[in-house]
Amino acid sequence: MALYDTRFGLPQSVADYLNQGLPDIYQNIYNPPPATIGPITTMPVESKPLVDSLYPQTGGNEEGFSVYNPDPNMTRTSKNYNPRPAYEAAFGTMMGDPVANIATGALNKFDVMGPYQEKPPSGLETLFNKYIKSNLPIQLLSKLGDKLPVNRAGILQNELLGGGFMLDNIGRIVSAPGKYNTPEGIMAGYNPVSGGLLNMLTGGKKGEPATYGLDKSYDKRRETVSKTLKEKYGMTDEEIAAAVAGEYEGDIKTDLIGRLDLLNKSQNLFNKRKKAADVIFDRKIEERKQEALEKQRQEQMAREADTAARARAANASVYASADRQGFTNDRGGFSTSAADRAGTSAGSGQFSPSTSRGRSGY
């Protein structure tokens, strides 16, 4: 008699399935059926789950990271900001006697005017700095770095970090999750520095120089939003102009009006940091020029000293007499001021070197 039937509401097909006898497992164990397939030579290919194509993905790569959800290991924030260049550009460094300036409070212990402070180096950092100073290859690389152009892109990126912008490892603006609709995050995905590679590689002979800033991008985004407000919401040009200026008080309610305000605030913040970066860049360029002039002056002094040394060697008695009379300078050559006192140069009241007639200087 069957154990299961349809009296308890079971369909006949289910009752028949449940009434089947159990398989003879011992027969299958001791007398297995012949193999029907050969040995496995390749691993099966796992197909992409269907759910991946049905639901939107949050990132731009396999890890799920994007400019709206940046990889924290590849993201720079305000914690990475170096404030020293800005303070140096604003207040200068080593103004006058640093010891006196520190004592009077004009400069702090880092020789910088203003409230700038640096964290004192740790013991390990001190040892590392000593190692760098004593390592010849590193010193050579450092000198080579001084020959390279001033890194304008790096200066701009640093100042943007100081303004609260976040940047990824290739310099693009990124926003933390939930922070896109902020002045610092609204331009996520845009790179403040664009183009200029060919111009740099050819020394300025070909291509266009790099562009620093996002004014055109800000304008283009405002134009796109304004067009949508006009075509979709029927706003007039006057209403859109008021919205761009942050002065719209009409009845139309849409997030796009707030988007215009965010773009304005973001551009103002961005350009404020860019202006600071431009000041730092110009200052570094001027420093390079002054260093080059000083190098030329030192080289000229070295050549004059060498010439004076050879002249002394050839005319030892003449120079010995000139030294006793105070006619030589600290570089070993003849001193014009001493010659003035002796009455042997122009302006001393003796004969004019240009006409050889009469006294000059009267």
Number of C-alpha atoms within 10 A of each C-alpha: 5 9 8 15 17 12 9 8 8 12 11 13 10 12 18 15 10 14 13 9 7 7 8 8 10 9 10 10 9 8 9 10 9 6 7 5 6 6 6 7 6 6 6 7 6 6 6 8 8 8 8 9 9 8 8 8 11 12 15 13 9 7 9 12 14 18 24 21 18 22 18 11 8 10 20 22 18 16 10 12 16 15 15 14 19 19 17 18 18 16 13 16 15 15 13 9 10 18 14 11 18 16 11 10 12 15 25 18 16 14 19 24 21 15 8 16 12 10 5 8 10 9 9 9 11 12 11 12 13 11 12 14 10 11 11 11 10 13 13 10 11 12 11 10 11 10 10 8 10 15 10 18 17 14 20 25 25 25 26 27 22 19 18 18 27 26 27 21 11 9 20 20 27 29 26 18 11 10 15 17 15 16 21 26 24 22 26 21 17 16 18 22 18 15 13 15 15 15 15 16 11 10 11 13 11 13 15 13 16 16 12 16 17 19 12 9 14 16 13 12 15 19 14 10 16 23 16 14 21 14 10 9 12 13 18 13 13 10 19 21 14 15 22 21 12 15 12 15 10 10 6 12 10 10 7 15 19 15 20 22 19 20 23 19 15 20 22 13 17 23 15 14 21 23 13 18 24 16 16 22 21 14 17 17 14 12 12 16 12 12 12 12 12 12 12 12 12 12 12 12 13 13 12 15 16 15 15 17 16 12 15 16 11 11 11 13 11 11 20 13 12 17 15 9 12 16 20 20 14 8 15 18 20 17 15 15 16 17 17 16 13 14 14 17 18 17 16 18 15 19 18 17 14 8 8 10 10 10 14 17 10 7
